[in-house]
Structures are given as C-alpha cells and as structure tokens.
Amino acid sequence: MNRATERHPGAARGLVPVSLVLAAVLAACQSSPSPEEMSRTAVETAPADLQLLCANAAAQSSGVDSTKVLPTSSRKLDARSYQVALTADGRTMSCVVDTDGNIVSVQPA
C-alpha cells in the first residue's frame, strides 16, 4: 500500500468506480436541444461558393483588394436567391446572388 491508501484504506478500492458511475449518471441526464432551440433553424444561409462569388463581385465593385472582403452573414431571400452581407475593407456592402451563381446586385449597405 502507498501512503494515501494507508491513511484511507477504502480509497483504492471504491473511490474510482463510484466516481465513474456518478459521472455516467450525470452524463445521461444531459439532453440535446430541440430543433426549435437551435440557433440556425429559422434562417437558411447561402452556400460558401455563392458567398465567395459575392465577395469577389464586391471587391471588383468597390475597387478593394479581394483579400480585404469578407462575408459576414447571409440569408435566403426566396427559392432562387440569397442576400450576402459583406465587409469590404471596413465598409459594409450587400450582394444578392441567385442559386446559379449570377450576381443580381452589389451595393453599399
């Protein structure tokens, strides 16, 4: 026996299994949020390729280096188009793109 178990003889036998059982019971009590409680259920975001097309269009439209344009959010407008919000070198811009990748508009927000 080592010094810890000499002072507490039951420590080596029962503490670890009890701790594992307690942890398992507590883990079983956790539940996943329902779909209604999840943050992304209400709004469908634009696919990444369409966001990048908007970023490139915003860079060309504003004369900003494309590495300085970042999509910040997006949402589906209708069955065939998305609106993408962008920051172009500190300026806020808005882009509308259709599902085929055609840029409908790019303008300051």
For each residue, the residues with C-beta under 8 A, 3 or more apart:
1: 5 6 9 12
2: 5 6
3: 6 7
4: 7 8 11 12
5: 1 2 8 9 11 12
6: 1 2 3 9
7: 3 4
8: 4 5 11
9: 1 5 6 12
10: 13 14 15
11: 4 5 8 14 15
12: 1 4 5 9 15
13: 10
14: 10 11 17 18
15: 10 11 12 18 19
16: 19 20
17: 14 20 21
18: 14 15 21 22
19: 15 16 22 23
20: 16 17 23 24
21: 17 18 24 25
22: 18 19 25 26
23: 19 20 26 27
24: 20 21 27 28
25: 21 22 28 29
26: 22 23 29 30
27: 23 24 30
28: 24 25
29: 25 26
30: 26 27
31:
32:
33: 37 38
34: 37 38
35: 38 41
36: 41
37: 33 34
38: 33 34 35 41
39:
40: 43 45
41: 35 36 38
42:
43: 40 75 76
44: 75 76
45: 40 73 74 75 76 82
46: 50 51 54 71 74 75 76 82 83 84 97
47: 50 51
48: 51 52
49: 52 53 101
50: 46 47 53 54 74 82 84 97 99 101
51: 46 47 48 54 55 71 74 84
52: 48 49 55 56 71
53: 49 50 56 57 97 101 103
54: 46 50 51 57 58 71 84 86 95 97 103 106
55: 51 52 58 59 66 69 70 71 84 86
56: 52 53 59 60 66 69
57: 53 54 60 61 95 97 103 106
58: 54 55 61 62 64 69 86 88 93 95 106
59: 55 56 62 63 64 65 66 68 69 88
60: 56 57 63
61: 57 58 93 106 107
62: 58 59 69 88 89 91 93
63: 59 60
64: 58 59 68 69 88 89 91
65: 59 68 69 89
66: 55 56 59 69
67:
68: 59 64 65 88 89
69: 55 56 58 59 62 64 65 66 86 87 88 89 93
70: 55 86 87
71: 46 51 52 54 55 74 84 85 86
72: 85 86 87
73: 45 84 85
74: 45 46 50 51 71 82 83 84 85
75: 43 44 45 46 82 83
76: 43 44 45 46 81 82
77: 81 82 83 96
78: 81
79:
80: 98 99
81: 76 77 78 96 97 98 99 104
82: 45 46 50 74 75 76 77 96 97 98 99
83: 46 74 75 77 94 95 96
84: 46 50 51 54 55 71 73 74 94 95 96 97
85: 71 72 73 74 92 93 94 109
86: 54 55 58 69 70 71 72 92 93 94 95
87: 69 70 72 90 91 92 93
88: 58 59 62 64 68 69 91 92 93
89: 62 64 65 68 69
90: 87
91: 62 64 87 88 108
92: 85 86 87 88 108 109
93: 58 61 62 69 85 86 87 88 106 107 108 109
94: 83 84 85 86 105 106 107 108 109
95: 54 57 58 83 84 86 103 105 106
96: 77 81 82 83 84 103 104 105
97: 46 50 53 54 57 81 82 84 101 102 103 104
98: 80 81 82 101 102 104
99: 50 80 81 82
100:
101: 49 50 53 97 98
102: 97 98
103: 53 54 57 95 96 97 106
104: 81 96 97 98
105: 94 95 96
106: 54 57 58 61 93 94 95 103
107: 61 93 94
108: 91 92 93 94
109: 85 92 93 94
